[in-house]
Amino acid sequence: MPGELHQTWLNPLIRLLDGPEGETQRTTPSTWPAPLTEAELLGILLGKGTRKKTAIDLARELLDQYESLQKLFSRSPSELMKIKGIGSAKAATLSAAFELVRRVQSNSHRAKISLKRSSDVANQYLPLMRDLRKEVFKVLLLNRANHFIRDVTISEGTLEASIVHPRDVFREAILEPAAGIILIHNHPSGNPNPSEEDLRITKQLVEAGRLLGIKVYDHIILAGESYRSLADEGLI
């Protein structure tokens, strides 16, 4: 009976993996999902295909269009919907799955982590922010022991810049209250070098923090798989 129940649960997956000619891909209770390809796993997320394409055909088309899973992860729902057969529901399902992967990679226990080095911050936030298509500016709130309290998104800008004002940066830190903050933002261009505007904003926020008694420990710029820490480079 347990084997029959397991097979019943697996039947929808077997039907989903049927190829256009009706040839079923190999999938058994003892081996699923290890042998499945990226296209097959994406096909399971998509659920259904179209009259002329299976879900796996659609998944292969997505992978061909964007060349890799990593590049596919960075696409917005509207971009995914450019593939014929990918509607709003399928695009939303894929985007939700991609976001879950980012959150798992960034560590589900961030509240217990002590952010004492720039590498600690990069390890947590690169998975979350490396695929973003526009600049996002966040503030990490820390207690007196440098333990992470929570993060706050201050602004979401264009590909070139985000708008940051001291009152927005320090509002949540004052309300918490936080003993210190770390500034982070991403460069969608993939170039982690700070711009003149990045340096100007950092100087302005460090001075505001001094007046308020809230230390700005660092400003970290994330870009692709790399990052720059202004504190590490003596710019704070």
CYANA upper distance limits for C-alpha pairs under 8 A (distance plus 0.5 A):
  1 MET  CA      5 LEU  CA      6.72
  2 PRO  CA      6 HIS  CA      6.65
  3 GLY  CA      7 GLN  CA      6.63
  4 GLU  CA      8 THR  CA      6.63
  5 LEU  CA      9 TRP  CA      6.77
  6 HIS  CA     10 LEU  CA      6.73
  6 HIS  CA     29 PRO  CA      7.60
  7 GLN  CA     11 ASN  CA      6.61
  7 GLN  CA     29 PRO  CA      7.83
  8 THR  CA     12 PRO  CA      8.46
 10 LEU  CA     14 ILE  CA      6.87
 10 LEU  CA     29 PRO  CA      7.87
 11 ASN  CA     15 ARG  CA      6.67
 12 PRO  CA     16 LEU  CA      6.55
 13 LEU  CA     17 LEU  CA      6.68
 13 LEU  CA     44 ILE  CA      7.74
 14 ILE  CA     18 ASP  CA      7.01
 14 ILE  CA     24 THR  CA      7.25
 14 ILE  CA     25 GLN  CA      7.93
 14 ILE  CA     27 THR  CA      7.46
 15 ARG  CA     24 THR  CA      8.01
 16 LEU  CA     43 GLY  CA      8.20
 16 LEU  CA     44 ILE  CA      7.55
 16 LEU  CA     47 GLY  CA      7.73
 16 LEU  CA     48 LYS  CA      7.93
 16 LEU  CA     54 THR  CA      8.30
 16 LEU  CA     55 ALA  CA      7.72
 17 LEU  CA     24 THR  CA      6.53
 17 LEU  CA     25 GLN  CA      6.31
 17 LEU  CA     40 GLU  CA      7.55
 17 LEU  CA     43 GLY  CA      8.47
 17 LEU  CA     56 ILE  CA      7.70
 18 ASP  CA     22 GLY  CA      5.86
 18 ASP  CA     23 GLU  CA      6.12
 18 ASP  CA     24 THR  CA      4.88
 18 ASP  CA     25 GLN  CA      6.84
 19 GLY  CA     23 GLU  CA      5.71
 19 GLY  CA     24 THR  CA      6.63
 19 GLY  CA     25 GLN  CA      7.84
 19 GLY  CA     54 THR  CA      7.63
 20 PRO  CA     53 LYS  CA      7.99
 20 PRO  CA     54 THR  CA      7.35
 27 THR  CA     31 THR  CA      7.24
 27 THR  CA     32 TRP  CA      6.27
 27 THR  CA     33 PRO  CA      8.13
 27 THR  CA     35 PRO  CA      8.20
 27 THR  CA     36 LEU  CA      8.34
 28 THR  CA     32 TRP  CA      6.22
 31 THR  CA     35 PRO  CA      7.28
 32 TRP  CA     36 LEU  CA      7.65
 36 LEU  CA     40 GLU  CA      6.28
 36 LEU  CA     41 LEU  CA      6.88
 37 THR  CA     41 LEU  CA      6.78
 38 GLU  CA     42 LEU  CA      6.65
 39 ALA  CA     43 GLY  CA      6.45
 39 ALA  CA     56 ILE  CA      6.22
 39 ALA  CA     57 ASP  CA      8.37
 39 ALA  CA     59 ALA  CA      5.56
 39 ALA  CA     60 ARG  CA      5.84
 39 ALA  CA     63 LEU  CA      7.92
 40 GLU  CA     44 ILE  CA      6.84
 40 GLU  CA     56 ILE  CA      6.09
 40 GLU  CA     59 ALA  CA      7.84
 41 LEU  CA     45 LEU  CA      7.17
 42 LEU  CA     46 LEU  CA      6.77
 42 LEU  CA     56 ILE  CA      7.64
 42 LEU  CA     59 ALA  CA      6.13
 43 GLY  CA     47 GLY  CA      6.66
 43 GLY  CA     48 LYS  CA      8.19
 43 GLY  CA     55 ALA  CA      5.21
 43 GLY  CA     56 ILE  CA      4.98
 43 GLY  CA     57 ASP  CA      8.33
 43 GLY  CA     58 LEU  CA      7.76
 43 GLY  CA     59 ALA  CA      6.00
 44 ILE  CA     55 ALA  CA      7.85
 44 ILE  CA     56 ILE  CA      8.36
 45 LEU  CA     90 LYS  CA      8.40
 45 LEU  CA     93 THR  CA      7.43
 45 LEU  CA     94 LEU  CA      7.30
 46 LEU  CA     55 ALA  CA      6.55
 46 LEU  CA     59 ALA  CA      8.26
 46 LEU  CA     90 LYS  CA      6.11
 46 LEU  CA     93 THR  CA      7.82
 46 LEU  CA     94 LEU  CA      7.90
 47 GLY  CA     55 ALA  CA      6.79
 48 LYS  CA     54 THR  CA      7.28
 48 LYS  CA     55 ALA  CA      5.57
 49 GLY  CA     53 LYS  CA      5.96
 49 GLY  CA     54 THR  CA      4.76
 49 GLY  CA     55 ALA  CA      4.48
 49 GLY  CA     56 ILE  CA      8.02
 49 GLY  CA     57 ASP  CA      8.14
 49 GLY  CA     58 LEU  CA      7.27
 49 GLY  CA     85 GLY  CA      7.46
 50 THR  CA     54 THR  CA      6.73
 50 THR  CA     55 ALA  CA      7.97
 50 THR  CA     85 GLY  CA      6.71
 53 LYS  CA     57 ASP  CA      6.04
 53 LYS  CA     58 LEU  CA      7.09
 54 THR  CA     58 LEU  CA      7.01
 55 ALA  CA     59 ALA  CA      6.75
 56 ILE  CA     60 ARG  CA      6.58
 57 ASP  CA     61 GLU  CA      6.72
 58 LEU  CA     62 LEU  CA      6.80
 58 LEU  CA     83 ILE  CA      8.48
 58 LEU  CA     85 GLY  CA      7.61
 58 LEU  CA     86 ILE  CA      8.21
 59 ALA  CA     63 LEU  CA      6.82
 60 ARG  CA     64 ASP  CA      6.55
 61 GLU  CA     65 GLN  CA      6.49
 61 GLU  CA     83 ILE  CA      8.23
 62 LEU  CA     66 TYR  CA      6.70
 62 LEU  CA     72 LEU  CA      7.97
 62 LEU  CA     80 LEU  CA      8.27
 62 LEU  CA     83 ILE  CA      7.68
 63 LEU  CA     67 GLU  CA      5.81
 63 LEU  CA     68 SER  CA      6.15
 63 LEU  CA     69 LEU  CA      7.20
 63 LEU  CA     72 LEU  CA      7.57
 64 ASP  CA     68 SER  CA      8.04
 66 TYR  CA     71 LYS  CA      6.32
 66 TYR  CA     72 LEU  CA      6.05
 67 GLU  CA     71 LYS  CA      7.29
 67 GLU  CA     72 LEU  CA      8.12
 68 SER  CA     72 LEU  CA      6.66
 69 LEU  CA     73 PHE  CA      6.58
 70 GLN  CA     74 SER  CA      7.54
 71 LYS  CA     75 ARG  CA      7.68
 71 LYS  CA    131 ASP  CA      8.43
 73 PHE  CA     95 SER  CA      8.10
 73 PHE  CA     98 PHE  CA      6.37
 73 PHE  CA    131 ASP  CA      7.36
 74 SER  CA    131 ASP  CA      5.02
 74 SER  CA    132 LEU  CA      6.75
 74 SER  CA    133 ARG  CA      7.70
 75 ARG  CA     79 GLU  CA      6.41
 75 ARG  CA     80 LEU  CA      7.01
 76 SER  CA     80 LEU  CA      6.91
 76 SER  CA     95 SER  CA      7.75
 77 PRO  CA     81 MET  CA      6.71
 77 PRO  CA     88 SER  CA      7.73
 77 PRO  CA     91 ALA  CA      5.46
 77 PRO  CA     92 ALA  CA      6.69
 77 PRO  CA     95 SER  CA      6.97
 78 SER  CA     82 LYS  CA      7.39
 78 SER  CA     88 SER  CA      8.45
 78 SER  CA     91 ALA  CA      8.08
 79 GLU  CA     83 ILE  CA      8.45
 80 LEU  CA     86 ILE  CA      7.21
 80 LEU  CA     91 ALA  CA      6.38
 81 MET  CA     85 GLY  CA      8.23
 81 MET  CA     86 ILE  CA      5.46
 81 MET  CA     87 GLY  CA      6.05
 81 MET  CA     88 SER  CA      7.20
 81 MET  CA     91 ALA  CA      6.75
 82 LYS  CA     86 ILE  CA      7.77
 86 ILE  CA     90 LYS  CA      6.20
 86 ILE  CA     91 ALA  CA      6.76
 87 GLY  CA     91 ALA  CA      6.59
 88 SER  CA     92 ALA  CA      6.50
 89 ALA  CA     93 THR  CA      6.72
 90 LYS  CA     94 LEU  CA      6.76
 91 ALA  CA     95 SER  CA      6.61
 92 ALA  CA     96 ALA  CA      6.55
 93 THR  CA     97 ALA  CA      6.75
 94 LEU  CA     98 PHE  CA      6.68
 95 SER  CA     99 GLU  CA      6.69
 96 ALA  CA    100 LEU  CA      6.78
 97 ALA  CA    101 VAL  CA      6.91
 98 PHE  CA    102 ARG  CA      6.90
 99 GLU  CA    103 ARG  CA      6.76
 99 GLU  CA    128 LEU  CA      8.45
100 LEU  CA    104 VAL  CA      6.69
101 VAL  CA    105 GLN  CA      6.63
102 ARG  CA    106 SER  CA      6.66
102 ARG  CA    127 PRO  CA      5.90
102 ARG  CA    128 LEU  CA      5.66
103 ARG  CA    107 ASN  CA      6.97
103 ARG  CA    108 SER  CA      7.23
103 ARG  CA    127 PRO  CA      8.05
103 ARG  CA    128 LEU  CA      7.00
104 VAL  CA    108 SER  CA      6.42
105 GLN  CA    124 GLN  CA      8.26
105 GLN  CA    127 PRO  CA      6.51
105 GLN  CA    128 LEU  CA      8.35
106 SER  CA    123 ASN  CA      7.35
106 SER  CA    124 GLN  CA      4.98
106 SER  CA    125 TYR  CA      6.63
106 SER  CA    126 LEU  CA      8.04
106 SER  CA    127 PRO  CA      6.13
106 SER  CA    128 LEU  CA      6.90
107 ASN  CA    124 GLN  CA      7.01
109 HIS  CA    113 ILE  CA      7.59
110 ARG  CA    124 GLN  CA      8.13
110 ARG  CA    148 PHE  CA      7.42
111 ALA  CA    147 HIS  CA      7.71
111 ALA  CA    148 PHE  CA      5.85
111 ALA  CA    149 ILE  CA      6.54
111 ALA  CA    150 ARG  CA      7.70
112 LYS  CA    147 HIS  CA      7.45
112 LYS  CA    148 PHE  CA      7.53
113 ILE  CA    147 HIS  CA      6.63
113 ILE  CA    148 PHE  CA      6.80
114 SER  CA    120 ASP  CA      8.43
114 SER  CA    145 ALA  CA      8.27
114 SER  CA    146 ASN  CA      6.33
114 SER  CA    147 HIS  CA      4.99
114 SER  CA    148 PHE  CA      6.79
115 LEU  CA    120 ASP  CA      6.05
115 LEU  CA    121 VAL  CA      6.76
115 LEU  CA    146 ASN  CA      6.53
115 LEU  CA    147 HIS  CA      6.68
115 LEU  CA    148 PHE  CA      7.10
116 LYS  CA    120 ASP  CA      7.31
116 LYS  CA    146 ASN  CA      7.10
117 ARG  CA    121 VAL  CA      7.48
118 SER  CA    122 ALA  CA      6.75
118 SER  CA    218 ASP  CA      8.23
118 SER  CA    220 ILE  CA      7.73
118 SER  CA    229 SER  CA      6.83
118 SER  CA    232 ASP  CA      8.12
119 SER  CA    123 ASN  CA      6.48
120 ASP  CA    124 GLN  CA      7.04
121 VAL  CA    125 TYR  CA      6.64
122 ALA  CA    126 LEU  CA      5.89
122 ALA  CA    220 ILE  CA      8.44
122 ALA  CA    222 LEU  CA      7.84
122 ALA  CA    227 TYR  CA      7.49
123 ASN  CA    127 PRO  CA      7.96
124 GLN  CA    128 LEU  CA      8.04
125 TYR  CA    129 MET  CA      6.50
126 LEU  CA    130 ARG  CA      5.78
126 LEU  CA    222 LEU  CA      6.97
126 LEU  CA    223 ALA  CA      8.37
126 LEU  CA    224 GLY  CA      7.99
126 LEU  CA    225 GLU  CA      7.27
127 PRO  CA    131 ASP  CA      8.38
129 MET  CA    186 ASN  CA      7.14
129 MET  CA    222 LEU  CA      7.98
130 ARG  CA    186 ASN  CA      7.70
130 ARG  CA    188 PRO  CA      8.00
130 ARG  CA    222 LEU  CA      7.47
130 ARG  CA    223 ALA  CA      6.61
130 ARG  CA    224 GLY  CA      5.41
130 ARG  CA    225 GLU  CA      7.39
131 ASP  CA    188 PRO  CA      8.11
131 ASP  CA    224 GLY  CA      7.80
132 LEU  CA    186 ASN  CA      8.42
132 LEU  CA    188 PRO  CA      6.98
133 ARG  CA    159 LEU  CA      7.06
133 ARG  CA    188 PRO  CA      6.08
134 LYS  CA    156 GLU  CA      7.48
134 LYS  CA    157 GLY  CA      6.45
134 LYS  CA    158 THR  CA      5.61
134 LYS  CA    159 LEU  CA      4.93
134 LYS  CA    160 GLU  CA      7.97
134 LYS  CA    161 ALA  CA      8.47
134 LYS  CA    186 ASN  CA      8.50
134 LYS  CA    187 HIS  CA      8.19
134 LYS  CA    188 PRO  CA      6.43
135 GLU  CA    156 GLU  CA      6.31
135 GLU  CA    157 GLY  CA      5.65
135 GLU  CA    158 THR  CA      6.53
135 GLU  CA    159 LEU  CA      6.33
135 GLU  CA    160 GLU  CA      7.47
135 GLU  CA    161 ALA  CA      6.44
135 GLU  CA    162 SER  CA      6.30
135 GLU  CA    185 HIS  CA      7.17
135 GLU  CA    186 ASN  CA      6.00
135 GLU  CA    187 HIS  CA      6.52
135 GLU  CA    188 PRO  CA      6.93
136 VAL  CA    153 THR  CA      7.73
136 VAL  CA    154 ILE  CA      8.19
136 VAL  CA    155 SER  CA      6.31
136 VAL  CA    156 GLU  CA      4.96
136 VAL  CA    157 GLY  CA      6.79
136 VAL  CA    162 SER  CA      7.12
136 VAL  CA    185 HIS  CA      5.99
136 VAL  CA    186 ASN  CA      6.57
137 PHE  CA    153 THR  CA      6.53
137 PHE  CA    154 ILE  CA      6.06
137 PHE  CA    155 SER  CA      5.80
137 PHE  CA    156 GLU  CA      6.97
137 PHE  CA    162 SER  CA      7.36
137 PHE  CA    164 VAL  CA      8.12
137 PHE  CA    183 LEU  CA      7.99
137 PHE  CA    184 ILE  CA      6.46
137 PHE  CA    185 HIS  CA      4.88
137 PHE  CA    186 ASN  CA      7.66
138 LYS  CA    151 ASP  CA      7.11
138 LYS  CA    152 VAL  CA      5.98
138 LYS  CA    153 THR  CA      4.88
138 LYS  CA    154 ILE  CA      5.98
138 LYS  CA    155 SER  CA      7.82
138 LYS  CA    183 LEU  CA      6.60
138 LYS  CA    184 ILE  CA      5.83
138 LYS  CA    185 HIS  CA      6.57
139 VAL  CA    151 ASP  CA      6.07
139 VAL  CA    152 VAL  CA      5.72
139 VAL  CA    153 THR  CA      6.99
139 VAL  CA    154 ILE  CA      7.49
139 VAL  CA    169 VAL  CA      7.24
139 VAL  CA    181 ILE  CA      6.93
139 VAL  CA    182 ILE  CA      6.27
139 VAL  CA    183 LEU  CA      5.32
139 VAL  CA    184 ILE  CA      6.82
140 LEU  CA    148 PHE  CA      7.60
140 LEU  CA    149 ILE  CA      8.02
140 LEU  CA    150 ARG  CA      6.58
140 LEU  CA    151 ASP  CA      4.86
140 LEU  CA    152 VAL  CA      6.99
140 LEU  CA    181 ILE  CA      5.90
140 LEU  CA    182 ILE  CA      5.54
140 LEU  CA    183 LEU  CA      6.94
140 LEU  CA    184 ILE  CA      8.26
141 LEU  CA    148 PHE  CA      6.70
141 LEU  CA    149 ILE  CA      5.95
141 LEU  CA    150 ARG  CA      6.09
141 LEU  CA    151 ASP  CA      6.45
141 LEU  CA    152 VAL  CA      8.33
141 LEU  CA    173 ALA  CA      6.78
141 LEU  CA    178 ALA  CA      6.29
141 LEU  CA    179 ALA  CA      8.28
141 LEU  CA    180 GLY  CA      6.84
141 LEU  CA    181 ILE  CA      5.35
141 LEU  CA    182 ILE  CA      7.39
142 LEU  CA    146 ASN  CA      5.66
142 LEU  CA    147 HIS  CA      5.87
142 LEU  CA    148 PHE  CA      5.30
142 LEU  CA    149 ILE  CA      5.92
142 LEU  CA    150 ARG  CA      8.12
142 LEU  CA    178 ALA  CA      6.06
142 LEU  CA    179 ALA  CA      6.55
142 LEU  CA    180 GLY  CA      5.79
142 LEU  CA    181 ILE  CA      6.24
142 LEU  CA    182 ILE  CA      8.39
143 ASN  CA    147 HIS  CA      6.03
143 ASN  CA    148 PHE  CA      7.29
143 ASN  CA    149 ILE  CA      7.18
143 ASN  CA    178 ALA  CA      5.77
143 ASN  CA    179 ALA  CA      5.58
143 ASN  CA    180 GLY  CA      7.14
144 ARG  CA    178 ALA  CA      8.07
144 ARG  CA    179 ALA  CA      5.81
144 ARG  CA    180 GLY  CA      7.87
146 ASN  CA    180 GLY  CA      8.14
152 VAL  CA    172 GLU  CA      8.12
154 ILE  CA    164 VAL  CA      7.39
154 ILE  CA    168 ASP  CA      6.95
154 ILE  CA    169 VAL  CA      6.91
155 SER  CA    162 SER  CA      6.55
155 SER  CA    163 ILE  CA      6.64
155 SER  CA    164 VAL  CA      7.00
156 GLU  CA    162 SER  CA      6.25
156 GLU  CA    163 ILE  CA      8.11
157 GLY  CA    161 ALA  CA      6.04
157 GLY  CA    162 SER  CA      4.46
157 GLY  CA    163 ILE  CA      7.14
158 THR  CA    162 SER  CA      6.92
159 LEU  CA    187 HIS  CA      8.37
159 LEU  CA    188 PRO  CA      6.87
159 LEU  CA    189 SER  CA      8.18
160 GLU  CA    187 HIS  CA      8.49
164 VAL  CA    168 ASP  CA      7.78
164 VAL  CA    169 VAL  CA      7.85
164 VAL  CA    201 ILE  CA      8.16
165 HIS  CA    169 VAL  CA      6.92
166 PRO  CA    170 PHE  CA      6.64
166 PRO  CA    204 GLN  CA      8.26
166 PRO  CA    205 LEU  CA      6.56
166 PRO  CA    208 ALA  CA      7.45
167 ARG  CA    171 ARG  CA      6.27
168 ASP  CA    172 GLU  CA      8.14
169 VAL  CA    173 ALA  CA      8.06
170 PHE  CA    174 ILE  CA      6.58
170 PHE  CA    209 GLY  CA      8.31
171 ARG  CA    175 LEU  CA      6.89
172 GLU  CA    176 GLU  CA      6.47
172 GLU  CA    177 PRO  CA      8.08
173 ALA  CA    177 PRO  CA      5.89
173 ALA  CA    178 ALA  CA      5.44
173 ALA  CA    179 ALA  CA      8.29
173 ALA  CA    180 GLY  CA      8.24
173 ALA  CA    181 ILE  CA      8.00
173 ALA  CA    214 ILE  CA      8.39
174 ILE  CA    178 ALA  CA      6.95
178 ALA  CA    214 ILE  CA      7.76
179 ALA  CA    213 GLY  CA      8.38
179 ALA  CA    214 ILE  CA      6.05
179 ALA  CA    215 LYS  CA      7.28
180 GLY  CA    214 ILE  CA      5.50
180 GLY  CA    215 LYS  CA      5.03
180 GLY  CA    216 VAL  CA      6.36
180 GLY  CA    217 TYR  CA      7.26
181 ILE  CA    214 ILE  CA      7.67
181 ILE  CA    215 LYS  CA      6.81
181 ILE  CA    216 VAL  CA      5.59
181 ILE  CA    217 TYR  CA      6.60
181 ILE  CA    218 ASP  CA      8.16
182 ILE  CA    216 VAL  CA      6.37
182 ILE  CA    217 TYR  CA      5.95
182 ILE  CA    218 ASP  CA      5.54
182 ILE  CA    219 HIS  CA      6.48
182 ILE  CA    220 ILE  CA      8.22
183 LEU  CA    216 VAL  CA      8.02
183 LEU  CA    218 ASP  CA      6.57
183 LEU  CA    219 HIS  CA      4.92
183 LEU  CA    220 ILE  CA      6.71
184 ILE  CA    219 HIS  CA      6.00
184 ILE  CA    220 ILE  CA      5.20
184 ILE  CA    221 ILE  CA      6.29
184 ILE  CA    222 LEU  CA      7.85
185 HIS  CA    220 ILE  CA      7.16
185 HIS  CA    221 ILE  CA      5.77
185 HIS  CA    222 LEU  CA      6.67
186 ASN  CA    192 PRO  CA      8.46
186 ASN  CA    221 ILE  CA      6.01
186 ASN  CA    222 LEU  CA      4.98
186 ASN  CA    223 ALA  CA      6.19
187 HIS  CA    191 ASN  CA      6.86
187 HIS  CA    192 PRO  CA      6.83
187 HIS  CA    221 ILE  CA      7.43
187 HIS  CA    222 LEU  CA      6.64
187 HIS  CA    223 ALA  CA      5.55
187 HIS  CA    224 GLY  CA      8.49
188 PRO  CA    223 ALA  CA      6.88
188 PRO  CA    224 GLY  CA      8.03
189 SER  CA    223 ALA  CA      7.68
190 GLY  CA    223 ALA  CA      4.99
190 GLY  CA    224 GLY  CA      5.58
191 ASN  CA    223 ALA  CA      6.28
191 ASN  CA    224 GLY  CA      8.35
192 PRO  CA    221 ILE  CA      6.35
192 PRO  CA    222 LEU  CA      6.55
192 PRO  CA    223 ALA  CA      5.56
192 PRO  CA    226 SER  CA      7.33
192 PRO  CA    227 TYR  CA      6.10
192 PRO  CA    228 ARG  CA      6.38
193 ASN  CA    221 ILE  CA      8.16
193 ASN  CA    228 ARG  CA      7.29
194 PRO  CA    198 ASP  CA      6.10
194 PRO  CA    199 LEU  CA      7.14
194 PRO  CA    221 ILE  CA      7.70
194 PRO  CA    228 ARG  CA      8.28
195 SER  CA    199 LEU  CA      6.95
196 GLU  CA    200 ARG  CA      6.66
197 GLU  CA    201 ILE  CA      6.56
198 ASP  CA    202 THR  CA      6.61
199 LEU  CA    203 LYS  CA      6.71
200 ARG  CA    204 GLN  CA      6.76
201 ILE  CA    205 LEU  CA      6.64
202 THR  CA    206 VAL  CA      6.59
202 THR  CA    219 HIS  CA      7.45
202 THR  CA    236 ILE  CA      8.30
203 LYS  CA    207 GLU  CA      6.80
203 LYS  CA    236 ILE  CA      7.99
204 GLN  CA    208 ALA  CA      6.80
205 LEU  CA    209 GLY  CA      6.51
205 LEU  CA    216 VAL  CA      8.01
206 VAL  CA    210 ARG  CA      6.86
206 VAL  CA    215 LYS  CA      7.83
206 VAL  CA    216 VAL  CA      6.14
206 VAL  CA    236 ILE  CA      8.03
207 GLU  CA    211 LEU  CA      7.06
208 ALA  CA    212 LEU  CA      6.85
209 GLY  CA    213 GLY  CA      6.34
209 GLY  CA    214 ILE  CA      5.28
209 GLY  CA    215 LYS  CA      6.05
209 GLY  CA    216 VAL  CA      6.75
210 ARG  CA    214 ILE  CA      6.74
210 ARG  CA    215 LYS  CA      6.94
217 TYR  CA    231 ALA  CA      7.61
217 TYR  CA    236 ILE  CA      8.32
218 ASP  CA    229 SER  CA      7.25
218 ASP  CA    230 LEU  CA      6.75
218 ASP  CA    231 ALA  CA      5.58
218 ASP  CA    236 ILE  CA      7.41
219 HIS  CA    229 SER  CA      6.54
219 HIS  CA    230 LEU  CA      6.05
219 HIS  CA    231 ALA  CA      7.28
220 ILE  CA    227 TYR  CA      7.30
220 ILE  CA    228 ARG  CA      6.16
220 ILE  CA    229 SER  CA      5.04
220 ILE  CA    230 LEU  CA      6.83
221 ILE  CA    227 TYR  CA      5.90
221 ILE  CA    228 ARG  CA      5.69
221 ILE  CA    229 SER  CA      7.05
222 LEU  CA    226 SER  CA      6.71
222 LEU  CA    227 TYR  CA      4.94
222 LEU  CA    228 ARG  CA      7.27
223 ALA  CA    227 TYR  CA      6.27
229 SER  CA    233 GLU  CA      6.95
230 LEU  CA    234 GLY  CA      6.81
230 LEU  CA    235 LEU  CA      5.53
230 LEU  CA    236 ILE  CA      6.63
231 ALA  CA    235 LEU  CA      6.10
231 ALA  CA    236 ILE  CA      5.50
